[in-house]
Structures are given as C-alpha cells and as structure tokens.
Amino acid sequence: MFQHSSKLQYPVRVESPNPQFAMLLQQAIGGIEGEIRVAMQYFFQAMGARGDDRIRDMLMSTATEELSHIEMLGHAVALNLEGAPVSYQEESAKDPIINAILGGANPRHLLSSGLSAMPVNSNGVPFDMSHVYATGNVAADMMANVTAEAGGRVLASRLYNWTDDKGMKDFLSFLIARDTYHQQQWLAVIEELGGFEKQLPIPNSTPESHEATEHSYYYLNTLTDKHPPQGRWSHGPSLDGRAEYSAKEQPEPLGQEPSLGKAREGSGAQEEQI
C-alpha cells in the first residue's frame, strides 16, 4: 500500500518561466538518467529482493521517494510553461516566424499535454522501461543503482548550470544532494555485505570450478602500437583478494579461425555455397 502527502517533498519555485527549460527538465523525468527509470528500477528490485528484508524495505522506500521527485519535476515543468503561447496568433504577435518554432520549446507541451509534464525525455521519446535493471542479485543491483544515481547527478548538475532561475537552482540543488546520498546508500549496502572483497566477483556464489580462473585477472592489451596502460587494474592484488592482476602485451589468440563450412540444401543459400 502506498500513501501520499498533498505537499511536495521540497519546495519548487520558478521565478521566470522558460518553456525551453521545461523541455530540458523532461530528461530528468523520462530520460534514461531520469526519475521514472530509478523509481521503477528500485521498485522491481524490491519486489524481487530475497534474503535481508531490510534491503527490500530500503529499495521500496527509495522507489517511493523517486516517485515524489517525478511529481516535483512535473510541477517544475508546468511552472516553466506558465505563460507559454497557446495559439498561433499569440505567438506570431511576438514574431512572424512563430518565434523560431516556439522558441525551442517542445510543441507537444502545447499539443498533447496542455502545458504540463509528460513521461518522455527531452526529445519527446516516451520512457520504455528498457533501462530498468533488476537482476535478483543484490550486489549486481546495488552496482546498477550507483551507476543510475551517478548518471542522475550528472544530469541534475548540467541542468543546474543551464538555468539562472534562482528557484530552479534551489530545487536542483536538492536533487543533486539526494543523488549524493543515494549513491552512497547503495555503496553502503555493498560495504555492509562485506565490501567489494567479499562481494566480488558477482555473483559470488558461482563455484570456482565453473570459471577458467587462469583468465580471470589479466588486462588484455589490444593496442598494437602502445604498451599496456599501467594502473591499479594491471598489477597488485585483485579487488576480491583471490589473485594478482597482470597485463598481457600483444596476446596471441587462443581460438580457431571460424568457418561454418557448406550451407545446407533448402536453406536459401546460393548454389555456390552448398
């Protein structure tokens, strides 16, 4: 059961409405870095969470918080569309060329939603759930969540730099702050589960007998004109504590040259292939 407060999680104010910025804000709603994505990702992860019920509760609570961010962003889009033209006459009175095609705004905000937000990205493409990752593996899901929050924080930072509206900057500073916490929240789950050394490789339940471990810890350099880049990934103990990293310089291929032989009759191939 979900419950809803009539008040927003954080104040949303717009001092100077900007239809173009409303279009940009749509990316934070329906883009792959947006709030619909993380809300659904945490929701489906929660529904499939097995083991520690605290993690399920955390996922569900965070999914619900992200729904509130969708509501706030939707309100911000609508506020930025206040005063936008609703007719050709209204727009052409300002500029005969219809203000360079609605001044860079999304025409669907006028044509489809009545000057309000939509579940689309900044190009007007609907979010299709293809970037919702819920594996049933808690460590894999936490890593996916850190990536999602990092992408969201990058987007919110870019939106912050795009606007000079004080109300929008204040609101976006709140979203940036929540992304800061959520990144660390998911990493804290990894730490509580024993850290990377215990959780890696993911899944850590795969028996070593199922893995060709002689190939598990070397960096493969495929550059023919450079030596392998040296770093933490090429020498020293592996992050899971099971081996030492190394680097292979211009490695020899181990496999065969692929050849499928002749085509079968009735396969639609040319006679010369059969």
C-alpha positions in Angstrom: 0.0 0.0 0.0 1.3 3.4 -0.9 0.4 6.6 0.9 0.7 10.1 -0.5 1.0 13.6 1.0 -0.6 16.5 -0.7 2.6 18.5 -0.2 5.8 18.2 -2.3 8.9 16.7 -0.7 10.8 20.0 -1.3 9.6 23.5 -2.4 9.5 24.0 -6.2 9.6 27.6 -7.4 10.1 29.2 -10.8 10.7 33.0 -10.9 10.9 33.3 -14.7 9.0 30.7 -16.7 11.0 29.2 -19.5 9.4 26.7 -21.9 12.8 25.7 -23.3 14.0 24.8 -19.8 10.7 22.8 -19.4 11.8 20.7 -22.3 15.2 20.1 -20.8 13.6 19.1 -17.5 11.8 16.4 -19.3 15.1 14.5 -19.5 15.1 14.3 -15.7 11.6 12.8 -15.8 11.6 10.4 -18.8 15.2 10.2 -19.8 17.5 7.2 -19.2 19.1 9.2 -16.4 15.7 10.3 -15.1 13.4 9.6 -12.1 10.9 7.3 -13.8 13.9 5.0 -14.5 15.2 4.9 -10.9 11.7 4.7 -9.4 10.8 1.6 -11.5 14.3 0.1 -11.1 14.2 0.2 -7.3 10.5 -0.9 -7.3 11.1 -4.0 -9.3 14.3 -4.8 -7.4 12.3 -4.6 -4.2 9.7 -6.9 -5.5 12.4 -9.5 -6.3 14.5 -9.0 -3.2 15.3 -12.2 -1.3 17.3 -12.5 1.8 17.8 -9.5 4.1 14.3 -7.8 4.3 16.0 -4.5 5.3 17.3 -4.1 1.8 13.8 -4.8 0.4 12.4 -2.1 2.7 15.2 0.4 1.7 14.6 -0.2 -2.0 10.8 0.3 -1.6 11.2 3.5 0.4 13.7 4.9 -2.1 11.5 3.9 -5.0 8.7 5.9 -3.4 10.9 8.9 -2.8 11.8 8.8 -6.5 8.1 8.9 -7.3 8.0 12.1 -5.3 10.8 13.5 -7.4 8.8 12.8 -10.6 5.9 14.8 -9.0 8.3 17.7 -8.2 9.8 17.7 -11.7 6.4 17.5 -13.2 5.4 20.6 -11.2 8.6 22.4 -12.3 7.8 21.6 -16.0 4.3 23.0 -15.6 5.5 26.2 -13.8 8.1 26.8 -16.6 5.3 26.5 -19.1 3.2 29.2 -17.5 2.6 32.0 -20.0 3.7 29.9 -22.9 1.7 30.7 -26.1 -1.4 28.6 -26.7 -2.3 29.9 -30.2 -0.6 30.9 -33.5 -1.9 34.4 -33.1 -0.5 34.7 -29.6 3.0 33.6 -30.8 3.1 35.3 -34.2 2.2 38.6 -32.5 5.7 38.4 -31.0 7.5 37.0 -34.0 6.2 36.3 -37.5 8.3 33.2 -37.8 6.5 31.8 -34.7 9.4 32.8 -32.5 11.8 30.4 -34.3 9.4 27.4 -34.0 8.0 28.0 -30.5 11.3 29.4 -29.2 12.9 25.9 -28.8 10.1 24.5 -26.7 8.6 21.1 -27.1 5.4 21.5 -29.2 3.8 18.5 -27.5 3.7 20.5 -24.3 1.1 22.6 -26.2 -0.4 19.9 -28.4 -0.5 16.8 -26.2 -0.4 17.7 -22.5 -1.9 21.2 -22.1 1.2 22.9 -20.8 2.2 20.1 -18.4 4.8 17.4 -18.0 4.8 14.1 -19.9 6.5 10.7 -19.4 9.0 11.5 -22.1 12.6 12.6 -22.4 13.8 16.0 -23.7 13.4 14.8 -27.3 9.8 13.7 -26.6 10.5 10.0 -26.7 8.5 8.0 -24.2 10.4 6.1 -21.5 10.0 2.4 -22.4 11.4 0.7 -19.3 14.3 -0.8 -21.3 16.8 0.7 -18.8 15.2 -0.8 -15.7 17.7 -3.3 -14.3 16.6 -5.8 -11.6 18.6 -9.0 -11.6 17.6 -10.6 -8.3 21.3 -10.4 -7.3 21.6 -7.8 -4.6 25.2 -6.9 -5.3 24.6 -6.6 -9.1 21.5 -4.4 -8.4 23.5 -2.2 -6.0 26.1 -1.6 -8.6 23.5 -0.8 -11.2 21.9 1.6 -8.7 25.1 3.5 -8.1 25.5 4.0 -11.8 21.9 5.2 -12.2 22.4 7.7 -9.4 25.7 8.9 -10.8 24.0 9.5 -14.2 21.2 11.3 -12.5 23.6 13.5 -10.6 25.5 14.4 -13.8 22.2 15.4 -15.4 21.0 17.4 -12.4 24.4 19.2 -12.4 24.1 20.1 -16.1 20.5 21.3 -15.6 21.7 23.5 -12.7 24.4 25.0 -14.9 21.8 25.6 -17.7 19.4 27.8 -15.7 19.8 31.2 -14.0 16.4 30.9 -12.3 17.0 31.0 -8.5 14.0 28.8 -7.8 15.1 26.2 -10.2 18.7 26.3 -8.9 17.4 25.8 -5.4 15.3 22.8 -6.4 18.1 21.2 -8.5 20.5 21.6 -5.6 18.1 19.4 -3.6 18.0 16.8 -6.3 21.8 16.8 -6.5 22.0 16.4 -2.7 19.6 13.4 -2.8 21.7 11.8 -5.6 24.8 12.3 -3.5 23.2 10.3 -0.7 21.6 7.6 -2.8 25.0 6.8 -4.5 26.5 6.3 -1.1 23.4 4.5 0.2 23.8 1.7 -2.3 27.6 1.5 -1.8 26.9 1.3 1.9 24.8 -1.9 1.3 27.9 -3.4 -0.5 30.0 -2.4 2.5 27.6 -3.9 5.0 27.6 -7.2 2.9 31.3 -7.4 3.5 32.7 -4.9 0.9 34.0 -5.5 -2.5 36.4 -8.2 -1.4 33.6 -10.4 -0.2 31.0 -9.5 -2.8 33.3 -9.7 -5.9 33.1 -11.4 -8.3 29.3 -11.0 -8.8 27.7 -13.5 -8.3 30.0 -14.7 -5.6 28.0 -18.0 -5.4 29.4 -19.2 -8.7 31.7 -22.1 -8.0 35.4 -21.6 -9.0 35.1 -24.9 -10.8 32.8 -23.2 -13.3 35.3 -20.5 -14.1 38.5 -20.7 -16.1 40.4 -18.7 -13.5 43.6 -18.5 -15.4 41.8 -15.9 -17.5 40.2 -14.0 -14.6 42.8 -11.5 -13.6 44.8 -10.1 -16.6 44.4 -6.9 -18.5 44.3 -7.7 -22.3 46.2 -5.1 -24.3 44.8 -5.0 -27.9 46.7 -1.8 -28.9 49.3 -2.8 -31.5 51.3 0.5 -31.2 51.3 1.0 -27.4 52.3 -0.8 -24.3 49.5 -1.7 -21.9 48.4 1.3 -19.8 49.6 0.7 -16.2 47.4 1.2 -13.2 45.6 -0.4 -10.4 43.9 -2.8 -12.9 47.2 -4.2 -14.2 49.3 -5.0 -11.1 48.8 -5.7 -7.4 46.2 -7.8 -5.6 42.8 -8.2 -7.2 39.9 -6.4 -5.5 38.4 -9.7 -4.5 41.6 -10.8 -2.9 41.8 -14.0 -4.9 44.7 -13.3 -7.2 47.2 -10.8 -8.6 46.5 -8.6 -11.6 48.8 -8.7 -14.6 48.8 -7.4 -18.2 49.3 -9.3 -21.4 51.3 -7.5 -24.1 50.0 -8.2 -27.6 48.4 -11.6 -26.6 48.2 -14.4 -29.1 44.6 -15.5 -29.9 43.7 -18.9 -28.4 40.8 -19.8 -30.6 40.3 -21.2 -34.0 39.6 -19.4 -37.3 35.8 -19.6 -37.6 34.5 -21.5 -40.6 30.9 -22.8 -41.0 31.6 -25.0 -44.0 28.9 -25.6 -46.7 25.4 -24.3 -46.5 22.5 -26.8 -46.2 20.2 -27.6 -49.1 16.9 -25.8 -48.7 18.5 -23.1 -46.6 18.0 -20.4 -49.2 21.7 -20.1 -49.9 23.3 -19.7 -53.4 24.3 -22.9 -55.2 27.9 -21.9 -54.9 27.6 -22.1 -51.1 26.2 -25.6 -51.0 
